[in-house]
Amino acid sequence: MSRMTRMVLAGDIGGTKTLLGLFASGDGPRPRPVTVRVFGTLDYGDLLTIIAEFLEDDAVKGASIEAACFGVAGPVIDEAAEMTNVPWKIDGRRVASRFNFARVTLLNDLQAMAYAVPVLEASEVHVLQDGQALAGGNIAIIAAGTGLGEAMLHNVNGRFIPVASEGGHADFSARTEREMALVRDLTMRYGRADVERVLSGPGLVNLFRITHDTPCAARIDVSHTEAPAEISAAALARRCNGCVAALDMFVEVYGAEAGNLALRTVATGGVFVGGGIAPKILPALANGAFIRAFRAKPPLDAMLTAMPVKVILNPEAGLLGAAVFAASAP
């Protein structure tokens, strides 16, 4: 007998954009999107205002929403979260009270993305390393965008349990002379060098600053909000040697940090690279530098070489994961 269809509200609340979606759950583990809308996060004063606008959408109005789940870019403590890169505090209890939802859950955004990983289809990922996933192995997820997120799927008796992390704010570990120079620059600018200062859109701008001894040939203004995308585009088109060097550093650090996370979680089930940046720089990720840095962890390089590594291509993976959680929870 098929399960009764349930309507759930899902959200992926990021530093740049917010996605809200109405989903219908049914027989399978992957809910079906009814409608999805994208909002500029900082165009609104709080999440409540965005939800109110979304609920007035013609495709949503009148829907009987049984549960809601929101992935938020920050640590979730006692059903509330202060976002890392946005001046918002989100309280799940306030959301439930305001909109009369029976159940509201906040998840760290990477924890939400982790819920999507088991239901992703082959067409929604790009394989960087085939490897061989071990039955019973854990899975790691790393995602660079406005910030850097990390999470893991612990395999407990054959069931994946997503676990949140704030590993993106851990200390950055330099491996080369240029990366040591980067640490000195970041420490001078910010007081410390955490990984997010390197692996993120703003992090790419930090790399740009130390790879340009002469004016940028692509004439990129780093004060512009689109600077990270412009740096990547100039590097991929090889229009500026400094931009090429910045993206090369970014890719190698990304691979090295993905390898660090794989070691910390013993991710013999695979490593997934999510976030908004990876699909846009896929040629650079696929040229071998990422995987070389990922594997370079003796004495455990053989273990890392055996791990599948995949880039998530679905830009709504975080939203999907929040919907999976909302639909599956009792």
C-alpha positions as CSV (number, residue, x, y, z in Angstrom):
1,M,0.0,0.0,0.0
2,S,1.4,3.4,-0.9
3,R,2.0,6.0,1.8
4,M,-0.4,9.0,1.9
5,T,1.1,12.0,0.2
6,R,2.3,14.7,2.7
7,M,3.2,18.3,1.9
8,V,6.3,19.7,3.5
9,L,8.1,23.0,3.3
10,A,11.9,22.9,2.8
11,G,14.4,25.8,2.9
12,D,18.1,26.2,2.2
13,I,19.2,29.5,3.8
14,G,22.5,30.7,2.5
15,G,24.7,33.7,2.8
16,T,23.8,34.9,-0.7
17,K,20.5,33.3,-1.6
18,T,17.7,31.5,0.0
19,L,15.7,28.7,-1.6
20,L,12.2,27.7,-0.4
21,G,10.3,24.8,-1.8
22,L,7.0,23.0,-1.3
23,F,7.5,19.3,-1.7
24,A,5.1,16.3,-1.9
25,S,6.3,13.1,-0.2
26,G,5.0,9.7,-1.4
27,D,6.3,6.2,-1.7
28,G,10.0,6.8,-2.4
29,P,12.7,8.4,-0.3
30,R,12.9,11.4,-2.6
31,P,10.1,14.0,-2.2
32,R,8.8,15.6,-5.4
33,P,9.1,19.4,-5.7
34,V,5.8,21.2,-6.3
35,T,7.3,24.7,-6.6
36,V,10.6,26.2,-5.7
37,R,11.5,29.9,-5.4
38,V,14.8,31.7,-5.0
39,F,15.2,34.8,-2.8
40,G,18.2,37.2,-2.3
41,T,18.9,36.5,1.4
42,L,20.0,40.1,2.3
43,D,17.0,41.6,0.4
44,Y,14.9,40.6,3.5
45,G,15.2,41.5,7.1
46,D,14.5,37.9,8.4
47,L,13.4,34.4,7.3
48,L,9.9,35.0,8.6
49,T,9.3,37.7,5.9
50,I,10.6,35.3,3.2
51,I,8.4,32.5,4.3
52,A,5.3,34.8,4.5
53,E,5.9,35.9,0.9
54,F,6.5,32.3,-0.3
55,L,3.2,31.1,1.3
56,E,1.3,33.7,-0.8
57,D,2.6,32.1,-4.0
58,D,-0.4,30.8,-6.0
59,A,1.2,27.3,-6.1
60,V,1.5,27.2,-2.4
61,K,-1.5,29.1,-1.1
62,G,-3.9,26.8,0.7
63,A,-1.5,23.8,0.9
64,S,-1.7,21.9,4.2
65,I,1.9,21.8,5.3
66,E,2.6,19.1,7.8
67,A,6.3,19.8,8.5
68,A,9.1,22.2,7.7
69,C,12.8,21.9,7.7
70,F,15.4,24.6,7.0
71,G,19.1,24.2,6.4
72,V,20.9,27.2,7.7
73,A,24.5,28.4,7.3
74,G,25.6,28.3,10.9
75,P,25.6,26.1,14.0
76,V,22.1,25.1,15.3
77,I,21.9,25.2,19.1
78,D,18.6,24.7,21.0
79,E,16.4,24.9,17.9
80,A,18.0,28.3,16.9
81,A,20.8,29.5,14.8
82,E,22.8,32.7,14.4
83,M,24.0,32.6,10.8
84,T,27.7,33.0,10.1
85,N,27.6,35.4,7.2
86,V,24.2,37.0,7.6
87,P,23.0,39.2,10.5
88,W,20.1,36.9,11.2
89,K,19.0,34.8,14.2
90,I,16.6,32.0,13.2
91,D,14.4,30.4,15.8
92,G,12.5,27.3,14.8
93,R,10.0,27.8,17.5
94,R,9.2,31.3,16.3
95,V,8.7,29.9,12.8
96,A,6.3,27.2,14.0
97,S,4.3,29.7,16.1
98,R,4.1,32.3,13.4
99,F,2.8,30.0,10.7
100,N,1.1,27.3,12.8
101,F,3.4,24.5,11.5
102,A,3.2,21.4,13.7
103,R,6.9,20.6,13.4
104,V,9.8,22.8,12.4
105,T,13.4,21.6,12.3
106,L,16.6,23.6,11.8
107,L,19.6,21.8,10.4
108,N,23.1,23.1,9.6
109,D,23.1,23.6,5.8
110,L,25.7,20.9,5.2
111,Q,23.9,18.5,7.4
112,A,20.8,19.2,5.3
113,M,22.8,18.6,2.1
114,A,24.0,15.3,3.6
115,Y,20.4,14.0,3.7
116,A,20.3,14.5,-0.1
117,V,23.4,12.4,-0.9
118,P,21.7,9.0,-0.6
119,V,18.9,10.0,-3.0
120,L,21.1,11.7,-5.7
121,E,20.9,10.2,-9.2
122,A,24.0,9.4,-11.3
123,S,23.2,12.3,-13.6
124,E,23.4,14.7,-10.6
125,V,27.1,14.1,-9.8
126,H,30.4,14.2,-11.7
127,V,33.0,11.6,-10.8
128,L,36.5,12.9,-10.0
129,Q,37.8,9.6,-8.7
130,D,36.0,6.3,-9.3
131,G,37.3,4.5,-6.2
132,Q,35.3,1.7,-4.6
133,A,32.8,2.6,-1.9
134,L,32.9,0.1,0.9
135,A,29.7,-1.2,2.4
136,G,29.4,0.1,5.9
137,G,31.7,3.0,5.1
138,N,31.1,6.7,6.2
139,I,30.6,9.5,3.7
140,A,32.1,13.0,3.9
141,I,30.6,16.2,2.3
142,I,32.5,19.4,1.8
143,A,31.0,22.5,0.1
144,A,32.5,25.9,-0.7
145,G,30.3,28.9,-1.6
146,T,29.8,32.1,0.3
147,G,31.4,30.2,3.2
148,L,32.8,26.7,3.7
149,G,30.7,23.8,5.1
150,E,31.6,20.3,6.1
151,A,29.5,17.4,7.2
152,M,29.5,13.6,7.4
153,L,27.2,10.7,7.0
154,H,28.1,8.1,9.7
155,N,27.2,4.6,8.7
156,V,25.5,3.0,11.7
157,N,24.5,-0.6,11.0
158,G,23.8,0.2,7.4
159,R,21.9,3.4,8.0
160,F,23.4,6.8,7.2
161,I,23.2,9.3,10.0
162,P,24.0,12.9,8.9
163,V,26.2,14.8,11.4
164,A,26.8,18.6,11.3
165,S,30.2,20.2,11.6
166,E,31.7,23.7,11.8
167,G,35.0,22.4,10.3
168,G,35.1,25.3,7.9
169,H,36.1,27.6,10.8
170,A,39.0,25.3,11.8
171,D,42.6,26.5,11.3
172,F,44.0,26.5,7.8
173,S,47.1,24.3,7.5
174,A,49.6,25.6,5.0
175,R,51.6,23.0,2.9
176,T,53.7,25.1,0.6
177,E,55.8,28.3,0.8
178,R,53.1,30.3,-1.0
179,E,50.4,29.0,1.4
180,M,52.6,30.0,4.3
181,A,52.7,33.5,2.8
182,L,48.9,33.3,2.6
183,V,48.7,32.4,6.3
184,R,50.8,35.4,7.2
185,D,48.6,37.7,5.1
186,L,45.3,36.3,6.5
187,T,46.6,36.5,10.1
188,M,47.5,40.2,9.5
189,R,44.1,40.9,7.9
190,Y,41.8,38.9,10.2
191,G,43.7,37.9,13.3
192,R,43.8,34.2,12.3
193,A,43.7,32.0,9.2
194,D,40.7,29.7,9.1
195,V,39.9,27.4,6.2
196,E,36.9,29.4,5.1
197,R,39.1,32.5,4.5
198,V,40.6,30.4,1.7
199,L,37.9,28.0,0.5
200,S,35.0,30.3,-0.3
201,G,34.1,33.1,-2.7
202,P,35.7,35.7,-0.4
203,G,38.6,33.2,0.1
204,L,39.3,33.2,-3.7
205,V,39.6,37.0,-3.4
206,N,42.2,36.5,-0.6
207,L,44.2,34.2,-2.9
208,F,43.9,36.8,-5.7
209,R,45.6,39.4,-3.5
210,I,48.8,37.3,-3.0
211,T,49.0,36.0,-6.6
212,H,49.0,39.4,-8.2
213,D,52.4,41.1,-8.1
214,T,51.4,43.2,-11.1
215,P,48.0,44.7,-12.0
216,C,45.4,42.1,-13.0
217,A,45.3,41.5,-16.7
218,A,41.6,40.9,-16.5
219,R,41.1,44.2,-14.7
220,I,39.1,42.7,-11.9
221,D,37.9,44.9,-9.0
222,V,38.1,42.8,-5.9
223,S,35.7,45.1,-4.1
224,H,32.9,44.0,-6.5
225,T,30.5,41.4,-5.3
226,E,31.0,39.4,-8.5
227,A,34.8,39.3,-8.1
228,P,35.1,35.6,-7.2
229,A,33.1,34.6,-10.3
230,E,35.2,37.0,-12.4
231,I,38.4,35.6,-11.1
232,S,37.3,32.0,-11.8
233,A,36.2,33.0,-15.3
234,A,39.4,34.8,-16.1
235,A,41.4,31.9,-14.8
236,L,39.5,29.3,-16.8
237,A,39.9,31.4,-20.0
238,R,43.6,32.0,-19.1
239,R,43.2,35.7,-19.5
240,C,45.4,36.6,-16.4
241,N,48.3,34.6,-15.0
242,G,47.6,35.9,-11.5
243,C,44.0,34.7,-11.7
244,V,45.2,31.3,-13.0
245,A,47.6,31.0,-10.0
246,A,44.8,32.0,-7.6
247,L,42.4,29.3,-9.0
248,D,45.2,26.7,-9.0
249,M,45.8,27.4,-5.3
250,F,42.1,27.2,-4.6
251,V,41.8,23.9,-6.3
252,E,44.8,22.4,-4.5
253,V,43.7,23.6,-1.1
254,Y,40.2,22.3,-1.8
255,G,41.6,18.9,-2.6
256,A,43.8,18.9,0.4
257,E,41.0,19.9,2.8
258,A,38.7,17.3,1.3
259,G,41.4,14.8,2.0
260,N,41.7,16.0,5.6
261,L,38.0,15.6,6.0
262,A,38.1,12.1,4.5
263,L,40.8,11.1,7.0
264,R,38.9,12.6,10.0
265,T,35.7,10.7,9.0
266,V,37.3,7.6,7.5
267,A,35.1,8.2,4.4
268,T,35.5,4.8,2.8
269,G,31.9,5.3,1.5
270,G,32.9,8.3,-0.6
271,V,33.5,12.0,-0.6
272,F,31.0,14.5,-2.1
273,V,32.0,18.0,-3.1
274,G,29.0,20.3,-3.0
275,G,28.3,24.1,-2.9
276,G,27.9,26.7,-5.6
277,I,31.6,27.0,-6.7
278,A,32.5,23.5,-7.6
279,P,30.2,23.1,-10.7
280,K,31.4,26.4,-12.0
281,I,35.0,25.5,-11.9
282,L,34.6,21.8,-12.9
283,P,37.3,21.9,-15.6
284,A,39.8,23.0,-13.0
285,L,38.7,20.4,-10.4
286,A,38.9,17.7,-13.1
287,N,42.4,18.4,-14.3
288,G,44.1,16.2,-11.7
289,A,45.4,18.8,-9.2
290,F,42.4,18.4,-6.8
291,I,42.8,14.6,-6.7
292,R,46.6,14.7,-6.3
293,A,46.2,17.0,-3.3
294,F,43.4,14.8,-2.0
295,R,45.5,11.7,-2.1
296,A,48.8,13.2,-0.8
297,K,48.4,11.9,2.8
298,P,51.0,9.3,3.4
299,P,50.9,6.8,5.0
300,L,47.2,6.6,4.2
301,D,47.4,7.7,0.5
302,A,46.3,4.2,-0.6
303,M,43.1,4.5,1.5
304,L,42.3,7.9,0.0
305,T,43.0,6.6,-3.6
306,A,40.3,4.0,-3.0
307,M,37.6,6.5,-2.0
308,P,35.1,7.6,-4.6
309,V,35.1,11.4,-5.0
310,K,32.2,13.1,-6.7
311,V,31.1,16.7,-7.4
312,I,27.4,17.4,-6.7
313,L,25.9,19.1,-9.8
314,N,22.4,19.6,-8.5
315,P,22.3,23.2,-7.3
316,E,19.3,22.5,-5.1
317,A,20.9,19.6,-3.2
318,G,20.7,21.4,0.2
319,L,17.0,22.2,-0.4
320,L,16.4,18.6,-1.4
321,G,18.1,17.3,1.7
322,A,15.9,19.5,3.9
323,A,12.8,18.1,2.1
324,V,14.1,14.5,2.7
325,F,14.4,15.2,6.4
326,A,11.0,16.9,6.6
327,A,9.3,14.1,4.7
328,S,10.9,11.3,6.6
329,A,10.6,12.5,10.2
330,P,7.6,11.1,12.1
